[in-house]
Amino acid sequence: MKTKKILLIITLIIISFVCFTDNTNVKADSNDNWVYETTIDGTMTINYTVAGRFGEYSQTAIDENGNHWRADGLRLSNTTSFDVPVKIAVKRNTAGKATYSMTVKTDSRWEMMNLCGASGASKDQWSWIIVNGNAYFDFTATGEHDLTGLEACDKTIDLTSKGCIFKVDKIYDNNPDWIIDEENWTTQKVNSITLKFTYPKIYTVSYYVRNENTDGSWGNYWLWYTEYHKYGDTYSTTGYKDDVEYQEVSASGTVDDDKTIYLDAYKKWYTIKYYVKNENVDGSWGDYWFWFETSYRYGSTYHTDGYGNDESGADNDIYSNFCIRGTVTGNKDWYIDAYRRRYALDLNMVYGDKKLCTNEEISPFFSFDVYINGKLTDENIADYWTELPYGTTYEFRNFRMKPGYVFGDNGSLSGTIEAKNNEAVAYVYDDYALAYYGGNGATGGQGNANGGNDYYVSYNIRYNYLNENGNASAMNNLFTKIGRAHV
């Protein structure tokens, strides 16, 4: 029996189709706090082997013994290795937990060929034995990893056990005269399936804040908080929104590396306004009028004096000073009532060389009425002391003298309240009569009595009378019209 020479030529054709399941939108449990829930690229490297032994015979070629030519023990073998790009749904958190999930559907088409020729046959009598088929890969892979730190982490996963399905499509000789009648598959094996991918790095964005003090100085930066992002995220933060103390701070950008953001929190400024109304002399009030305004940082203390010391160091005479103190917590309007200063008004009496000041001391001599700002306020009283607003007008009228006394005024019994202790003094004298022959014309008299024939002694006469110890003859020298006086 003649046999073919065998020239082994193996041709491999791989046709791959890949599909994946995208789990990007799968949400983690609330306790996981995933930073990443996304789909990344990975590579699956597959290596498999198919091998077998085959035999065939010629339908027309017969040897001298009448046997058909045969070709037996034809060995065909093929080992294939190829990469498949895959999509992998990954999740990762800051606690080190990471998961992956993928589904792959792909096939690898293979073909093996042997060139066979009978001994002594010409080349044009040789033919090809051809075997082809597919390796089908269809499976899902999931897993979990514990990672350290936040950096990117490469992973290699052995998925060989997932295997594949081998299918032989056709075994034939390209010379139709040769019929393949033996096949023995010695190997249909997945040697390895290796998945490689990289868990992406978790990026940090840390926000530090420093706060302005009330005096305009600054405190130290302190860590506000840290966010965790994947590459390409947009980070954004807003702080002190609608805060009463600090102005709003904000920052935003794109994550392309770990970030440290420094924010300056300025104090808010607020305006303090002052409005004043003034007390009038009669105790009524004017309208509030705008005094001034000033601005301060939140938390500042302020202190404002009104009607206090002027540039000379003296107090304001008209209005009592007021003091406004506070701590700035927002805009504020102060409404201030400026009271008139009160000054004492005291009516006293001089009798002889004595000053009498009390009701008990004065009441034996006279009583009077009091008019304040032109209105009767007190009637038929003997003593008066009060405090009245600056600028008040006063008048003591209608002195009712007790018998035996006369009244003198030094001009202090009416006036306007000034910035001092205001004193009104009534002078009282004993009532002595001077009688003259011929009556009228006495010098220095303050009043008359007895139909014009008697005259009250003037202050100077009384003074001399007292100093002369009541010596009527000495008083005669004070008069020029009549030479005698009866006392």
Protein Blocks (a to p, Z undefined) as FASTA:
>chain_A
ZZdddddddddddddddddddfklpccdfklopabdcddddddddddddddddddddfkb
ccfkopacddehiacdddddddddddddddddfkopacdddddddddddddddddddehi
afklgccdddddddddddddddddddehjbdcdddddfklnopadddfbdcdfblkbccf
bdcdfbdcdfbdcdddddddddddddddddddfkopacddddfbdcdddehiacdddehi
hiakbccdddddddfbdcdddddddddddddddddddddfkopacddddfbdcdddehia
cdddehiacfkopacfkbccdddddddfbdcddddddddddddddddddehjaccfbfkl
mmmmoccdddeehiafbghiabdcddddehiacddehiacdehiacddehiagccddddd
dddddddddddddddehiioiehiabdeehhpaccddfklmmmmmmnnopaklmmmmpck
bmcdcZZ
